[in-house]
Amino acid sequence: MYKIGVFGGSFNPPHNGHVNLAIQAKKILELDKMIIMPTGTSPHKGASAVGFYARENMCYLAFGHLPGFEVTDIEGKMSGRNYTLNSLRILKKLYPQNSKFHLLIGADMLFYFDMWYEYQTILNECSVVAAAREQDQFPKMVEYATEIGKIRVLNLDVTEVSSSEIREKIATRKDVSGLVPPKVLDYIKERKYYI
């Protein structure tokens, strides 16, 4: 059986927390491949500070060199708002039928997972795995996941940082060099994003 992880997000920008979470999850879940899926137009968030292809490029810079990692642009090709279930179904057609898919989400997504489009169908079509973004979130995540059912919560070494925090720091000319991969930071500086 081929085991595939799908880690979606706005990645606006991708940061060391995203990278560390994905690396640990790939190892713990013994995945053959981890697909990084930057969102097109998310039903849950407003317009991104930078466009899809800039975020996709930053994902390549953050994850592309890691063995077993791949960045997909499927959501960038979709028009209008997109739902995770649609993206999963497209990805599933690209791999052998016996592939097992694991959808990786953060705590911010877990806490309103029951409001996602067709969330029960997602739970039936793949394994949903949630990972904490802050150390003190784990107990609450387990409790919430137990209520929904079928969601596994990973207790990982957390790098506490958020994309919004990074955007705010860049806008106020603060140093973010320890928060994002060096190549991503170079790309942001070169294009003067988030200023």
C-alpha positions as CSV (number, residue, x, y, z in Angstrom):
1,M,0.0,0.0,0.0
2,Y,1.3,3.5,-0.9
3,K,0.9,5.9,1.9
4,I,0.4,9.6,0.9
5,G,0.1,12.6,3.1
6,V,-1.7,15.8,2.0
7,F,-0.8,19.0,3.9
8,G,-2.9,21.9,2.7
9,G,-2.8,25.5,3.7
10,S,-2.5,29.1,2.6
11,F,1.3,29.0,3.3
12,N,1.3,32.8,3.3
13,P,4.2,32.4,3.8
14,P,5.3,28.9,4.5
15,H,7.4,28.9,7.7
16,N,9.6,26.6,9.9
17,G,6.5,25.5,11.9
18,H,4.9,24.2,8.7
19,V,8.2,22.4,7.6
20,N,8.9,20.8,11.0
21,L,5.3,19.7,11.4
22,A,5.3,18.1,7.9
23,I,8.7,16.3,8.4
24,Q,7.6,14.9,11.7
25,A,4.2,13.8,10.5
26,K,5.8,12.1,7.4
27,K,8.1,10.1,9.7
28,I,5.5,9.2,12.4
29,L,2.9,8.1,9.8
30,E,5.5,6.3,7.7
31,L,4.4,8.1,4.6
32,D,5.9,7.3,1.2
33,K,5.1,10.8,0.0
34,M,4.0,14.1,1.5
35,I,2.1,16.4,-0.9
36,I,2.1,20.1,0.0
37,M,-1.1,21.7,-1.3
38,P,-1.3,25.5,-1.2
39,T,-4.9,26.7,-1.2
40,G,-6.5,28.4,-4.1
41,T,-9.4,30.4,-2.8
42,S,-10.2,29.0,0.6
43,P,-13.9,29.0,1.8
44,H,-12.6,29.8,5.3
45,K,-10.2,32.7,4.6
46,G,-10.3,36.0,2.7
47,A,-8.0,37.1,-0.1
48,S,-4.3,36.1,0.4
49,A,-1.7,38.8,0.9
50,V,0.1,37.4,-2.1
51,G,-1.2,35.4,-5.1
52,F,-1.3,31.6,-5.5
53,Y,1.7,31.2,-7.7
54,A,3.9,33.3,-5.3
55,R,2.8,31.0,-2.5
56,E,3.4,27.9,-4.6
57,N,6.9,29.1,-5.4
58,M,7.6,29.7,-1.7
59,C,6.4,26.1,-1.0
60,Y,8.9,24.8,-3.5
61,L,11.6,26.7,-1.8
62,A,10.5,25.5,1.7
63,F,9.7,21.8,0.9
64,G,11.0,21.0,-2.6
65,H,14.4,19.8,-1.5
66,L,13.1,17.4,1.2
67,P,13.1,13.7,0.1
68,G,9.6,12.4,-0.5
69,F,8.0,15.8,-0.7
70,E,6.1,17.2,-3.6
71,V,4.2,20.5,-4.2
72,T,0.9,20.4,-6.1
73,D,-0.7,23.3,-8.0
74,I,-4.1,21.7,-8.4
75,E,-5.9,24.3,-6.3
76,G,-4.3,27.1,-8.3
77,K,-5.9,25.7,-11.4
78,M,-9.4,25.8,-9.9
79,S,-11.7,28.8,-10.4
80,G,-13.8,30.2,-7.5
81,R,-13.9,28.8,-4.0
82,N,-12.5,25.3,-3.6
83,Y,-13.2,22.6,-1.1
84,T,-10.7,20.1,0.3
85,L,-12.9,17.1,-0.7
86,N,-12.7,18.1,-4.4
87,S,-8.9,18.4,-4.2
88,L,-8.6,15.1,-2.5
89,R,-10.7,13.4,-5.2
90,I,-8.5,14.9,-7.9
91,L,-5.3,13.7,-6.1
92,K,-6.7,10.2,-5.6
93,K,-7.2,9.8,-9.3
94,L,-3.4,10.4,-9.8
95,Y,-2.3,7.5,-7.7
96,P,-2.9,3.7,-7.6
97,Q,-6.3,2.7,-6.2
98,N,-4.8,1.0,-3.2
99,S,-3.1,4.2,-2.0
100,K,-4.0,5.4,1.5
101,F,-4.4,9.1,1.9
102,H,-3.8,11.0,5.2
103,L,-5.0,14.6,5.4
104,L,-2.8,16.6,7.7
105,I,-4.4,19.6,9.4
106,G,-3.4,22.1,12.2
107,A,-5.3,22.9,15.3
108,D,-6.8,26.0,13.7
109,M,-8.5,23.8,11.1
110,L,-9.4,21.0,13.6
111,F,-11.5,23.2,15.8
112,Y,-14.0,23.9,13.1
113,F,-13.6,20.7,11.1
114,D,-17.2,19.9,11.6
115,M,-18.1,23.0,9.6
116,W,-16.1,21.9,6.6
117,Y,-18.0,21.0,3.4
118,E,-18.9,17.3,3.5
119,Y,-16.6,16.7,6.5
120,Q,-18.1,13.3,7.1
121,T,-17.3,12.3,3.5
122,I,-13.7,13.4,4.0
123,L,-13.5,11.2,7.1
124,N,-14.7,8.3,5.1
125,E,-12.4,8.9,2.1
126,C,-9.1,9.4,3.9
127,S,-7.5,9.4,7.3
128,V,-7.5,12.8,9.0
129,V,-4.6,13.7,11.2
130,A,-4.3,16.8,13.3
131,A,-1.2,18.3,14.7
132,A,-0.8,21.0,17.4
133,R,0.6,24.4,16.6
134,E,1.1,25.4,20.2
135,Q,2.2,23.1,23.0
136,D,-0.8,23.6,25.2
137,Q,-3.3,22.8,22.5
138,F,-2.8,19.0,22.5
139,P,-5.3,18.0,25.3
140,K,-8.0,20.2,23.9
141,M,-7.4,18.8,20.4
142,V,-7.7,15.2,21.6
143,E,-11.0,16.1,23.3
144,Y,-12.4,17.8,20.2
145,A,-11.2,15.0,17.9
146,T,-12.8,12.4,20.1
147,E,-16.1,14.2,19.8
148,I,-16.0,14.2,16.0
149,G,-14.4,10.7,15.8
150,K,-12.0,9.2,13.2
151,I,-9.4,11.9,13.7
152,R,-5.9,11.1,15.0
153,V,-4.1,13.8,16.9
154,L,-0.3,13.8,16.8
155,N,1.7,15.1,19.7
156,L,4.7,16.7,17.9
157,D,7.5,19.0,18.9
158,V,5.9,22.3,18.0
159,T,7.5,25.3,16.5
160,E,5.3,28.1,17.7
161,V,5.0,30.5,14.9
162,S,2.2,31.6,12.5
163,S,2.1,33.1,9.0
164,S,0.1,36.1,10.3
165,E,2.8,36.8,13.0
166,I,5.5,36.7,10.2
167,R,3.6,39.1,8.0
168,E,3.2,41.5,10.9
169,K,6.9,41.3,11.7
170,I,7.9,41.9,8.1
171,A,5.5,44.9,7.9
172,T,7.1,46.4,10.9
173,R,10.7,45.7,9.7
174,K,11.4,43.1,12.4
175,D,13.7,40.1,11.9
176,V,12.1,36.9,10.8
177,S,15.2,35.0,9.8
178,G,14.7,32.3,12.4
179,L,11.1,31.8,11.5
180,V,11.1,31.0,7.8
181,P,13.5,28.9,5.6
182,P,16.3,31.0,4.3
183,K,15.4,30.6,0.6
184,V,11.8,31.7,1.4
185,L,13.0,34.8,3.2
186,D,15.3,35.7,0.3
187,Y,12.3,35.3,-2.1
188,I,10.1,37.5,0.2
189,K,12.8,40.2,0.4
190,E,13.5,40.1,-3.3
191,R,9.8,40.7,-4.2
192,K,9.1,43.0,-1.2
193,Y,6.1,40.9,0.0
194,Y,4.2,41.8,3.2
195,I,5.8,45.3,3.5
